[in-house]
Amino acid sequence: MKRYLTILLAGLALAACGKPATDEQHGSEHPAAGADAASNDNPEQQPRASEKKSRGSGKGEIIHYRHPMGLPDTSLVPKKDSMGMDYIPVYENEVASGDSAIVVAPETIQTLGVKIETAKEVDFGRAIRTFGAVADNARLLTEITSRVDGWIDELVITAVGDEVRKGDLIFRLRSPDLIAAKRDYVTALNSGSSSWAASSATRLKSLGVQGQTIAEINAGRTVDELTPFYAERDGIVSVLNVRKGAFVKSGDQIATIADYGEVWVIASIAEQDLPLIAPGAPASVTFPNAPAAGRSAAVDYVYPTVDPKTRTGKARILLDNPTLALRPGAYADVSFEIESQSRLAVPSEAILRDQRGAHVIMAMGDGRFMPMPVKTGLVASGLTEIVEGLDAGDPIVVSGQFLIDSESNLKESLGKLTAGGHAGHGAGGASEGGDRADKESDAEHSAHQHDDDGSQL
């Protein structure tokens, strides 16, 4: 009896276990119909009209609103800035597409003060910047030196800085040697001997007597105990070593007259740059104390020696100085331009540099701007050579480009964040699916275990 009861209970258990399997089998025969019914019955699973409209526009959904002036400020809802300007919407497709072009409204372009110029071919070369000083033009210096012993009986120039003109009387000298030579000349003239007179005149010249004084003696046939000396050029007294009544010896320097109508600028040049500088090389000279006197010039001479202490050489530049604005000893900034040739260049302020390297903001038209990487070369005279990345005529932004560039960086960062968020959701879905599969596997294992137990019964 117990045996029959056990068999009956086992049959009932098997019948109970087989019923869910039958239900599951029936449910799996019509999966499409069930899905359609669920879709039609649940309105939340229907696409919203706004989503359909966003997809149709090609821009996607609005992710956020950015500041109209390019400041690093975003908003999830529409709003205005402190000046009443509307924040600009940023669409999902713009960020996801990776397009680095920035669209700026015309009124914003005007507000930012955006200025556009074109890349162009310009003749310029490498610049060597250095310093120098204004110096006397040695060719225009006149030293007055006594060739005989004597006394300064009359001195017209009295101080350094006195201005003289060619032919002006400077001083009168009382000298026994000159008195004797003049008497000999008068005697020779009176004798009628031309050879004697010529030799006497030559002796006077060798003693420093000027032609004007010899002509006066020839005309008057008289001897003056005081011998006059006159200025031989226009200039300014730069050195004065005597006073009235002073005794001078042969070879003593009495005064120096300098003509500052032309001056030199002596520029110091690093030893390694000396081979690049040659006479005739173009140079630009500016003066902090006389800005209006700055000008372009050319190298007049390169000195052949190097200072062993400073390891620098010197180059000489000749400058006209009609207004005497350039004073000897004044400081000068000097720039030499070498290796000059035609180069594709843009204004140096257009070049932006960050972790991405050098780049410019190119104007694409219709308010679109795009950062363009470039390879730069020489920098001189406010220009930067473009070796690679641009062509002649390409429009680039030279003013207001910093705000546009910051907007480009913000767009790139948001693109990376969006891509990272989508990847995170995908990883989360995979993890959730894995957990679900693990749970189903555990349930299946448990069912098999129950079946085994039932069979043992």
Secondary structure as the mmCIF struct_conf table of DSSP 4:
data_model
#
loop_
_struct_conf.conf_type_id
_struct_conf.id
_struct_conf.beg_label_comp_id
_struct_conf.beg_label_asym_id
_struct_conf.beg_label_seq_id
_struct_conf.end_label_comp_id
_struct_conf.end_label_asym_id
_struct_conf.end_label_seq_id
HELX_RH_AL_P HELX_RH_AL_P1 LYS A 2 SER A 28
TURN_TY1_P TURN_TY1_P1 GLU A 29 GLU A 29
HELX_RH_AL_P HELX_RH_AL_P2 PRO A 31 ASP A 41
HELX_RH_3T_P HELX_RH_3T_P1 PRO A 43 GLN A 45
BEND BEND1 GLN A 46 GLN A 46
HELX_LH_PP_P HELX_LH_PP_P1 PRO A 47 ARG A 48
HELX_RH_AL_P HELX_RH_AL_P3 ALA A 49 SER A 57
TURN_TY1_P TURN_TY1_P2 GLY A 58 GLY A 58
BEND BEND2 LYS A 59 LYS A 59
BEND BEND3 GLU A 61 GLU A 61
STRN STRN1 ILE A 62 ARG A 66
TURN_TY1_P TURN_TY1_P3 PRO A 68 MET A 69
BEND BEND4 PRO A 72 PRO A 72
STRN STRN2 THR A 74 SER A 75
BEND BEND5 LEU A 76 VAL A 77
STRN STRN3 LYS A 80 LYS A 80
TURN_TY1_P TURN_TY1_P4 SER A 82 MET A 83
BEND BEND6 GLY A 84 GLY A 84
HELX_LH_PP_P HELX_LH_PP_P2 MET A 85 MET A 85
STRN STRN4 ASP A 86 ASP A 86
HELX_LH_PP_P HELX_LH_PP_P3 TYR A 87 TYR A 87
STRN STRN5 ILE A 88 TYR A 91
HELX_RH_AL_P HELX_RH_AL_P4 GLU A 92 ALA A 96
TURN_TY1_P TURN_TY1_P5 SER A 97 GLY A 98
STRN STRN6 ILE A 102 VAL A 103
HELX_RH_AL_P HELX_RH_AL_P5 PRO A 106 LEU A 112
TURN_TY1_P TURN_TY1_P6 GLY A 113 GLY A 113
STRN STRN7 LYS A 115 THR A 118
STRN STRN8 LYS A 120 ASP A 136
HELX_RH_3T_P HELX_RH_3T_P2 ALA A 138 LEU A 140
STRN STRN9 LEU A 141 THR A 145
BEND BEND7 ARG A 147 VAL A 148
STRN STRN10 GLY A 150 LEU A 155
BEND BEND8 VAL A 156 VAL A 156
BEND BEND9 ALA A 159 ALA A 159
TURN_TY1_P TURN_TY1_P7 VAL A 160 GLY A 161
STRN STRN11 GLU A 163 VAL A 164
TURN_TY1_P TURN_TY1_P8 LYS A 166 GLY A 167
STRN STRN12 LEU A 169 ARG A 174
HELX_RH_AL_P HELX_RH_AL_P6 PRO A 176 SER A 191
TURN_TY1_P TURN_TY1_P9 GLY A 192 GLY A 192
HELX_RH_AL_P HELX_RH_AL_P7 SER A 194 SER A 206
TURN_TY1_P TURN_TY1_P10 LEU A 207 GLY A 208
HELX_RH_AL_P HELX_RH_AL_P8 GLY A 211 GLY A 220
BEND BEND10 GLU A 225 GLU A 225
STRN STRN13 LEU A 226 TYR A 230
BEND BEND11 GLU A 232 ASP A 234
STRN STRN14 GLY A 235 LEU A 240
TURN_TY1_P TURN_TY1_P11 LYS A 244 GLY A 245
STRN STRN15 PHE A 247 VAL A 248
TURN_TY1_P TURN_TY1_P12 SER A 250 GLY A 251
STRN STRN16 GLN A 253 ALA A 258
TURN_TY1_P TURN_TY1_P13 TYR A 260 GLY A 261
STRN STRN17 GLU A 262 ALA A 270
HELX_RH_3T_P HELX_RH_3T_P3 GLU A 271 LEU A 276
TURN_TY1_P TURN_TY1_P14 PRO A 279 GLY A 280
STRN STRN18 PRO A 282 THR A 286
TURN_TY1_P TURN_TY1_P15 PRO A 288 ASN A 289
HELX_RH_3T_P HELX_RH_3T_P4 PRO A 291 ALA A 293
STRN STRN19 ARG A 295 VAL A 302
BEND BEND12 PRO A 304 PRO A 304
STRN STRN20 ASP A 307 ASP A 307
TURN_TY1_P TURN_TY1_P16 PRO A 308 ARG A 311
STRN STRN21 THR A 312 ASP A 320
TURN_TY1_P TURN_TY1_P17 PRO A 322 THR A 323
BEND BEND13 LEU A 326 LEU A 326
TURN_TY1_P TURN_TY1_P18 PRO A 328 GLY A 329
STRN STRN22 TYR A 331 PRO A 347
HELX_RH_3T_P HELX_RH_3T_P5 SER A 348 ALA A 350
STRN STRN23 LEU A 352 ASP A 354
TURN_TY1_P TURN_TY1_P19 GLN A 355 ARG A 356
STRN STRN24 GLY A 357 GLY A 365
TURN_TY1_P TURN_TY1_P20 ASP A 366 GLY A 367
STRN STRN25 ARG A 368 PRO A 373
STRN STRN26 LYS A 375 ALA A 380
TURN_TY1_P TURN_TY1_P21 SER A 381 GLY A 382
STRN STRN27 LEU A 383 GLU A 388
BEND BEND14 GLY A 389 GLY A 389
TURN_TY1_P TURN_TY1_P22 ALA A 392 GLY A 393
STRN STRN28 PRO A 395 SER A 399
BEND BEND15 GLY A 400 GLY A 400
HELX_RH_AL_P HELX_RH_AL_P9 GLN A 401 GLN A 456
#
